[in-house]
Amino acid sequence: MDRKSYTAELASLRELRTEITAAEKAVAAAQKELDRLTAQRSRRVAGLAGYEGAQAPAVAKASGLSVGDVVRIAPLLDPTPEAVRAANADVPAAVAVPAPAPAHRPAAGPTAALAPALTRPAPVLEQPAPAAPAFLASAEPEAPAEVEDQAVAERPTAFAAPVAPPVEREPQETEPGVHADPDMPPQSNAVVGQPAPAAAPVVPAVSVAAAPRPVVEAGPRELPALPQGPDGARFEAVTTGLVSKRPNFTQQARATVFLDAATGDLAVRDRVVRLDLGARTPGEILDAVLHAAPGTERIYITAGAPWHDGAERYSTLKDAVAAWLNTPSERWSTAVGSGRDKLAGHFVHQRQPVGRYAPAAAPDSGSTEIRSMGEWFDPDGADVVTCRQAFTLLWQALRRHWDDAVLMGSPSQTGRDLWSRTIPTTGKWAGGYPVLSEELRGLLHATGGQGRTELILPPRVPEQLPALVEYDRTFAYAKHLWKSPVGTPRRITAAAFAAMTEAEQAKALMSCSHWNVRVTVPQGWNHVGLLPAPVTGDRAWVYPSEPGATFTTWAGGAEVHLALSNHLMPWKVEILGGLLFEDGKPLDEWGKRLKAAWADLTNLSKLHGDERQRTAAYLASRAVRSVLLFGLGGFAQRPRLVSGTTPVGEALPAGVEILGQDDQVVTWQRQAGFSRDPYAHPEWAAYVWSGARAALLDMKYRQGKEVIGHAGALHAKPGTVVYFGTDGIALTERQPWPYRGEPGDYLLKGHLTGPVEHPASQEQYLKLRGLGRAELAAKGVDQ
């Protein structure tokens, strides 16, 4: 093949790519329509159950479903005779049929142990909480849009069964043009794609004459279980020689400027300069900025998003961003780093990319970053001076609690660095916190979900909503840092759990723990689901609530305890196994200092006499939230997704996925597994996320040690909860939940007056949410 034929073939291949992209979009549209029709069919099947003479076979034939599918959708149509069902209900579900065994072997222990129902006093709803100081009664703005969007797209991490002891690896040098970015939210670096084969799951006990009952379809995705024998021992271990230690150095600040790419305004030190950015390519931006501010090492783009220029020419936004980052330049090249520099190269992200560049003539002379201000907060129209002032106020607020605080490139980096400076110098953990084994980290990634995102559809809620009322938890995760798991976990088998006293079982469930459970929704349950069940697809978890539904899952101790102790009706939970950690406080001091900085800035945003300073303080308080939110996500340390570029015509690295291509380079990404990161603690992130999910259902208001009230979805009427969104919920009516401005409190964020057509998708819900916030703001109604 000659050069001309090669070029022609490339052009033809690009045309084929365009056709494939169009076909993929058509398939996606058809799938969306199929999902809509399937959901409509399910609603109609459930509606037919209200007719006294309805029969499952007739409904099945009319709908094109099997009788079993119809019963799963509408349990009232279960054709099993009542007498048989009543008789079978008396048979314990966990009674196993023993297999023949040699006489000289002891009988096997139980595969599941029934957890006790934990009683609790009825909640106090009428007594108002004590009023907080006026400066704390502040509105909590919405989370950055990318957080919620990415949480919706969260997919399960691939998990492979271990076949050999973990191999200790030295930190690898970053490849040229590669960036394994630890700064982005954990969802950004999550492994994307179908999960690898899971470790052998625990085999459920065979029920004796069990009656047919609805089962939640989880598709082919089975969660891993703790293996037996030597393989299982590696799930109760830590990585040798890898601990989180307090640093013995001080971070160095980097010369930073703030650029409005739309207007060309540059805030540098105490002045503003208007720049000519030309075509707004990376090279032209770097030339202009460094001419006005020599020595600049970091540029934050506050407005203008130049990486979206010409996006209409590309099939995806990610392709457009990759092309912009790799715009050819005679003066600038991609910074490749050296040694153990993990921050070399560009990071391709649709909204918050990171570009790192070095002078082409002297690549070892230093690099300059181009980053998005949106990593820290949404500027929402604030000018470059206000953004710079927000950074100044943020640094000042943190310095009051950390003498050596330095603002790094991202809130994730900053949060993790600040945490490392709270590692104790005395006591049991003075030498640092050990990092769990790679197998155990993989288990936690595969079984520990993040925020709950769920749109509840009719008939569980009305087709016409009387109103849409949004509540958001203020600085939510900060409330759940006071206790976290530490050390090497102890494995709890079903037999070991069954051998505990009821008090010991309750204590284990209330401790820092992670449980493999089989769950049955009780008959008569008419509220939202309590525990996550694994499914395939974009939404890795659903929350079954149909009476009689049974599923196997993993959940944190906070959620399992709530399922057993909620004030409405205890659920049936069978313990298949679990991990019990020592209760510790590795995040407590970090959280207290961040909450104090947040309170200082929130106070300033209310009381300062200058409007620009108030806005800057508000933005700085949002940045503190990002430091905690993304710092916590940084502990999850998901398997890395790295991206890079290779010149056209050169061989691509093995196992890559091509993101895009132009005349010069091919942009790709690939999964890179776990890094040997001394700050990898997914057990902390999983425990906090579990506590936050539980608090969406039931949160206590305390005065000292006394519980004086409750809030959350379970304290609203059945059929009124419409949406869960990470740290907020939407309902059809107002709630009497007091707001004190403290972390975790439920703040009224929006109220859209009905009747409102029920949203059929998350996109529709987000539009309605925006209307509700606008209506509430226009009315000026307080909590």
N, C-alpha and C positions, 0 to 999 in steps of 0.2 A: 504494500500500500504506500503510495507516495503522499507527499505533504498536502497536495490539493485534494486528494480523495479523503484524507484524514480530516481536513477542515470541513469538507462537505458532509462527511458522516457526523461530525460534531453538531453541525447546524441541524441536520435531520433529527439527531437525538434530542436536541432542545425542543423541536416541534413536537416530538413524541412525548416529551415530558409535559408540555402544555396540555396535550390531549389527555394524558393520564390524570393530570390534576383536575381537569374538567370532569372526567369520568368519576373520580373520587368524590368530588363535590356532589355530583348527581346521586351517587350511592348514599352519601351522608344525608342528603335531603330525603331520599326514599326511606332510609332507616328512621329518620325523624318522624316521617308520616306514619310509618308502620308502628312506631312506639306510641304515637298519639292514638291510632285506631285500637291498638291492643289495650291501652289504658281505658279507652272508652268502653271497650267490650267488658273489661273487668268491672267497671262501675255498673254497667247494665246487668251483668250476672249477679253482682252483689245486691242490686236493687230488686231482682226477681225473687231473692230469698225472703222478701217481705210478704209475698203471697203465700197464704196458708197451704194451698194445694200444690205449690211448686215441687217438682221432683228433679233430682240431679240428672238422671238419664236424659230426660227431655231437654233440659237446659244444655247439657253437654252436646246433644245432637244438633240443636239449633245454633250453638255458638262455635261448633267445630273443635271443642275441647274434649279432653277425656273426663270421665266422672271424677277421677282423682284431682284433676286441675280445678274443676268446678268446686269441689269440696274445700280445696285450699283457699279459693277466693271467697267462698261463702260457706263457712262451717255449719250453718244452720241447715244446709241441704244434705248433710251427712246421712246416707241411707242406713247406717248401722242401727239395728233395733235398740230402743232405749234400754231394755232389760240387759242386753249383751253389753252395752256401753257402761251401764251402771255396775255390772259384775266385774268388768275388766278394770274399771276405775279403782276397785279395791285392791288390785294386784300391784305391789310396788314396782315402779318402772325400772329400778336398778337391780331386780332379782336376776342373777345370771344363771344360765344353764351350764352346769359344770361339765367340762370335757373329761373323758376318762384319763386318769393319770396313774403312773406306776405307784404302787403302794409305798415305796420307799421315799417318794418325793412329797414334800409338804404341799398342801393345797395353796393355789395361787391367791393372792390378796384381791380385794375388790377392785374393779376397774373404775368405779365411781363411788363417791361418798356424798350423801345428801347433806347439804348445808342447812343449819337450823334457821328457822324464821326468827329474826331479831326484832323484838318489840321495842317500841319507842312511844313516848307520850304524844298526844295529839298536838299539832302545831298551834301556836298562838298567833292569830292573824290580826286581831283587833288592836292590840296594844301598840301604839306608835313608837318608833325608835327615837331616842333622844336627838334633838336637833344638833347639827354640826355647826362649827363656825361658818360664817357667811362666805369666807373666801374659799371654802372647800366645796360649796354647792355650785360646781361648775359643770357645764355640759361636756361630756366626753365625745369628741368628734369621731366620725366613722374611721374604721381601720383603713390603711392604705388599700386601694382597690385590688392591687395585685395579691394581697394576702388572701382575701376571700376567694378570688377567682382561682388561685392555685390550690386552695384547699378543696375546692369543688373537683378539680382535676387530679386530686391525689390518687395515685395508683399503688398497689401493693409492691413492696420491695421483693425482688427475687430472693428465694431462699433455697439453698441446696443442702441436702443431707450431708453431714460431715463423713468423710471416709478416712481421714488421717489426722493426726494431731496438727494443730496450727503451726505453720512455719513462720518464724520471726523474720521480718523483712526490714532492711534498712530503708530509710526514706529515699525515694527515687527522685532523681533530678527531673525537672519538668522538661518535656520535649519542646524543641523550638516551635513556636506558634501555638502552644497548648496552654490552656488555663484551666486548672481545677480550682474553681473559685469557691472558697469556704465562706465568702461574705454574703452570698445570696441567701434568701430564705430557704429552709431545708427542702421545701417542695421543689425548688428550682433544680436542685442537685439530685433529686430522687431518681432511682432507676425507672425508666419508662419501658413498658412492654409487658408481655405475658410473663407470669412468674415461672421460675424454674421448678422442676419437680420437688415437692415438699418432702420433708422427712416423714417417715411412717407415722400416721396419726394413731392416737389411742383408739382401739377398737371398742365401740360402745357395747355395754352389756346387752344381751338379748332378752327382751321382755317376754314373759310368759303370757300367752294369749292376749297380747296387747291390742287394744282397740285401734282402728285406724284413726289417725289424728293428723292435722295439718302439719306440714314440714316446710320450713323456709327453704326455697330453692337457692342454693349458693353457687350453682353452676359448677364448673370444674375446679374452682379455687378452694382447695383445702388448706387450712392453716397447719403449720408444722406443730408437732408435739415433741415432748422431751423424749429422746430415745433411751432405751435401756442399755445397761452394761457399760463398758468402757467409753463408748461414744457419749453416753449421757453424762459422764463425769466432766467432760469438757464444758458442759453447760453450768457447772458449779465452780468455775475457775476464773482467774484473772490472767491477763497477758503478762508474762514474765518481763520484768524490767521496764514496764511502761506505767508511769504514774503522773498525775497532775501535780506539778510542783509550783511553789511560789517563785516567780521570777526574781533573779538577782541583778536585774538591770532596769533602767528606765527607758521607756519608749521615746524615740526622737520625733518631735513634731515636724511636719512637712509643710513647706510653703504652699499655701492654698489661696486660690482666687475663685470668684463666683461670676459666672458669665450668663447673661441673657442672650441666647443665640438668635432670638427673634429681632431684638433691637441692636445688638452689638455692645450693650452696656457691660462693662467689666468693673467689678468692685475689687480693688486691691488696696489693702491696708485702709487708709482713711480717705481714699479718693475714688472717684468714678471716672472711667475713661470710655469714650465711645470708639469702638473698633470697626474697621472694615473687614468683614469675614469672607468676602468674596463669595464663592459657591458653597461655603460652609462645609468643606471637606475636612477631615481630621488634620491634614497637613496645613491647610490655610488657617484653621483655628489655632493650631500650635504656633505657627509663625507669628500671627497677630498678637497672641497673648504673651509670648515670650519676648517679643519686641517691646511691649508696654510694661511687662513685669518680668525681667530676667530672673532666672533661678526658680521659676514656678515649677512645682512638682505635682500639683494636683489641681485640676480644673473641674468645678462642679457646674453643670449646665442647669440653670434654674428654670428656663423656659425655652421653647423653640424646638426641642427634640430634633436636632439635625439628622440623626440616624434614621428618621422616617422620611427624609427627602426622597422623592421618586419611588415611594413604596408601591405605587400603583403598577410599576413595571415588573413586579415580582409576584410569584404565586403565593408566597407567605410573607408575613411581616418579619419573621426570623431571617428569611433570605435577604430582605432589604437591609436589615441591621448588619448582617454579616458582610454584605457588599460594601456598606458604608465604612465599617471598621477597617476593611482591607483595601480601601481606595489607594491606588498606587501613588507614591510620592517619591520624588528624587531626594528630598531632604530628610525624610523620616522612614523608619522601618519598625517592624513589630519588636517590642522589647522581649527578649528571650530569657533574661535572667541568667543566673549562674549558680553553681553549687546547689544548695537546697532551697533556692528561691521558688516557692510554690505559687507566687503571684505573677509569673511570667506570662506574657501573651494576652490576647483578648478574651473576653467572656461574652458570648453571644446570648443576649436576652432581649425579648420583644420590646420591653419598656425601660429596662434599667441595665443597659450594656456597660461593660467596662473596657475601655481601650487603653492599651499601654504602649507607648512609643519611645523610641530612642533615636538620637541623631544617626542618620545613615553613615555619615563620615566617621563617627566615633561612638559606636554602639555601647561601649563600656563606660562612657562618661556619665551615665545616669539616665533615668527615664522620667516621663511625665504621663500622668493618668488623665483620662477624660471620663468623668463619671456623671451619673444623674443625681440631682438633688432629691428625687423621689425615693431614693434608698432610705433617706432619713425622715422626710415628711413631704406632704403635698404642699408646695408653695402657695397654691390657690391664688395666683395673681400677685403675690408679694414681689417687690422689686429686689434687685441684687443687694442693695444696702440693708434691707430688712433681713434677707437671708443670711448675710454675713453677720449681722447683729445677733440673729438667733443662734448661730454657732458660737459666738462670743459668750452669750448668756448661758448656753449649754455647758461650755467648758468651765465657766465660773461656778455654776451650780455643782458640777461634778467635783471640782477642786475643793469645795468645802467639805467633801466626804472622802476624797482620795488626794493625798498630797502630790502624787505622781500621775494624776489623770492626764491622758493625752487622747485627743480625738484622732482616731485612725480612719482609714478609707471608708469603712462601712460601719453601721451600727452593730453588725454581728461581730466583726473584729474587735470593736471597742468594748462591747459587752463582755466578750470572753476575756479580754485583757484585764478589764476592771475586776472581773470575778477572780482571776488568778491572783490578784493582789489582796484577796480576802482569805486565801487559804491559811489556816491557822499555823502559827509557829510553835505552839505548845499543844499538849494533849495527844490523843490517840492518832490523829491524822496530821500531825505536824510534818511528817515525811511526805505528805501528798496523798491524794485519793487514787487507788488503783483503777486501772482501766480493765473492763470485763474482757473475757475471751472473745475472739472473733466470732465463734459460733453463737455465743450468747447475745452479742450485739446484733448478729443477723436475725436471731429469733425475735428480739425486741423490735427491730425494724419491720419484720413481717407481720407482727401481731399487735403492735401498739399504734393505733390510729391517731390522727391529730384532731382538729376541731370538728364538731358535729355540724354537717351541712345537710339539711333535709327539708324538702318541700312536701307538706302533707296534703294529699289530694282528696277530693270527694270520693266516696260518701262519708269519709271520716270527719270532714268539715263541710259546711254548706257550699253549694254552688254559687250562691249570692252571699257575700260576706257583709254583715251589718256595718263593719268598719274594719280598718287595718291599722292596728296599733303596734308600734315597734318599741321594744325595750332593749337597751344595750348595757352590758356590764362595764362599768368604768374600770380601766386599767386592770382588766380581769385577771391575767396570769399572776400579777403581783400578789394576789391574795393567797396563792397556793404554793408559796416558796418556803413556808416555815418548817416543813418537814420533807425529807427526801431519802431515798434508799442509798445506803453506803455499804462498802465492803463486798465480800463474796456472798452470793445468795445461798440459802439452804433449800434444797429441793424437797417439796412436800408431795408425796404420792397420795393416791386416793386412800390407800390403806392407812397411811400415817395420819391423814386428816380424820378418817373415821375413828381412829384410836384416841383422838383428843377428846377432852371434856368439852361440853358446850361452851364454857367460859373460854377455854383455850382456842376453840374454833373462832369465836367472836373476836378475840384479841388478834388472831392471825389475820382475819379479814380486815380489821381496822388498821393493821400495820402496813408498812410499805411492802407491797406484794403485787404479784402478777399471776393471774389464775387461768388455767385451761378448764373450761366449764361446759356442761351441757345444760341448756336453759329451756324451761317450758313456761310459756305465758299462761297464767292461771285462768280458769273458766270464770267468766264474769268481768274480766278486765275490759275497761272501756276508755282507756286513756292512751297516751303516747307510749312508744317503746322505750325501754330503759337500757338495754344492752346492745352493743353493735354485733351484727352478723356479717360474715365476709361474703362478698359477691364479686364477680368479675365485671369488667367494664370500667368506665371513667370513675364511677363512684365505688370505691373499694369496700364501703360499709353501708348497710341499711340497719334500720332499727325496728324489728318485728314487734307488732302489738296485737295480732289476731289471737284471741283466746285459743289455747291448745297448741299454738305453733311451737315447734321444738327446733333448736339449732345448737351447734357446737361452736364455741368461739374462745377467744382470750379477752380478758378485761382486767383492769386495775382493781385493787382492793376497794377503792372508794366507790366504784360503780357496782361491784358485786355486793358490797355492804348495803348500798342503797336499795338494790333489788330485793334484798332480804328484809330490810327494815323500814321501807317507805310506809307512810301513814295510811295509804289506801288499801293495799293488799300485797302480802309477801309473794314473791315469785318462787317457783321451784328451781333450785340451782343445785346441780350435781357436780362435785369437785372431781375432775379427772386428774389433776395434778397442778402444781404451781411452784413459784419461786418466792421465798420469804427472805426479805432483806433485813438488815439491821436499820432501825430508824435513826436517822442522823439529820444534821442541819447544814449541809454543804452550801446551800443557796440562801440561807436565812440572812446572813449579814449583807450579802450582795443585794438581796431584795430590799432590805431595810434602807440601805443607803440610796438606792435608786428611787424608792418611794419618797424618801425625804427630799431628794432633788426635784422630783416631779411635783411634790406639794409646794416647794418654794417657787417654782416657775409658774405653777397654776395660780398661786396667790398673786404673784407679780403681774400676771396677765389680766387680773381683775382690778388691781389697785393702782397700777402705775398711771401717772397723769398724762404721759405722752402716748398718743395712739400708736405710733410706730413701735415704741418699746413694748406696748401691750401685745401687739401682733407678734413681735419677735419672741416675747416670752411664751406666748401660746404655741408658736411653732417649735420652740425649744422643748416645751413640755411634751409635744408629740414626738420629738426626737428621743427623749428619755424612754418613752413607751417603746419606740423601735429598738433601742438598745436592749431593753429587757426581752421583747418579743423575739427578735432575731438572734439575740445572744443565747436565749434558751434553745431556739431552733438549731443553733450552731453546735450545741452539745449532742444533738441527735446524730450528727456526723454520718449522714446517709452515704451509701456507696456513691462514689464520685461519678459525675457525668462530665467528662472533659471535652472541650472543643478545640479545633485547631485548623490550620490551613496547610495545603501542599500545592506547590506550583503545578500548573496544568502540564500533563505529560509525564510527571514523576509518579512512581509507585506510591499508592496510599498505604498507611499503616493497616495492619490486620484488624478485622472486626469493627470497622468504622461504619457509621451511617452518614451518607452524604446529605448535607443541609442545603448546599447551593453551589453554583459555579459561575464564574465569569471568564473573561478571556485570559486572566492571569492566574487565578488560584481556584482550588476546590476547597470549600469549607465543609468540615465534617465534625462529627461528635462520636464518642464511644464511651462505654461503661468501663470504669477503671477500678472497681472494687473498693475495699476499705483502705484508707491510708493508715499508717502507723502514727496516729494522732494522740498525743498525751492528754488532750482535752476532750476525748470522745466519751461521752456519758449519756447514751440513749436512755438509760434507766431513769435519769432525772427528767428528761423531756417527756417520756412516756408517763411518768407518775403525775407530773403537773397537768398534762393534757387530760389524763383520766379524771383528775380532781375537777378540772374546769368543765368537762362534759357532765359530771355528776351535779355540779352547781347550776347548770342550765335547767336541771330538773328540780333541785331542792337546795337552796342556800339559806344558811342560818344567819339571822341578825343577833349579835351578841352585845351584851353590856357587861364588860368584864368576862367572867366565865358563864354568866347566865344567858341562856337563849331566850330572846324576847320576841322573836318573830321569824317568819319564813318567807321566801320568795322562790320563784321558779315555776317551770311549766306544770309540775304536779300540783301546784297550789292555784292553778286556774281551772275553770270548769272543763270537763271533758268536751271535746269537739270545738274548742275555741283556739287551739294552737295551730297556726298556719305554717310557720317556718322557723327552723333553727339555722343560725348562721354564725358558727364559731364561738362568738361571745355575746350573742344576742338572740332574741326570739321575737316573733311577730304573732299577735293574737287578734281576736275579733272584738275585744272589749278591754277597757281600762282595768288596771289592777291596783289594789290599795297598798302597794309596796313602797315603803318610805325610802327616800333618797337622801343620803347624808354626805355625798361627795367622797366617800371612802372607796378604796380599791375593792372591786367586786360588787358594789351596789348597782342595782338596776335603775338606769336612767331612761325616762321617757324621751325617745328620739323623734318619733313621728306619729301622726294621727291623721289618717285619711278617712274622711266621713263617707259612709256607705249610702246606698248599697254599692258594693264593689264586686265586679266579676272575679271569681277565683282565678289567680294566675295559673296558667297551664305549664309554665316553665320558670326556671330561675331568672331568665332574662326578663320575663314579664313581671316577676315579683320585684326585681330591682328597680324597674321603672315605677311601679306603684310605690315602692319605698321612697323613691325620690320625691314623688308627689306628696306623700304623707309628711315628709320632713319639711317640705316647702310650706304646706298648709299649717303645720304646727308653728313654724317660725313666723308666718304671717299673722297668726293669732296671738303670738307672744305668750302662749300658755306655759306656765311653769309646772314643774313636777308636782 
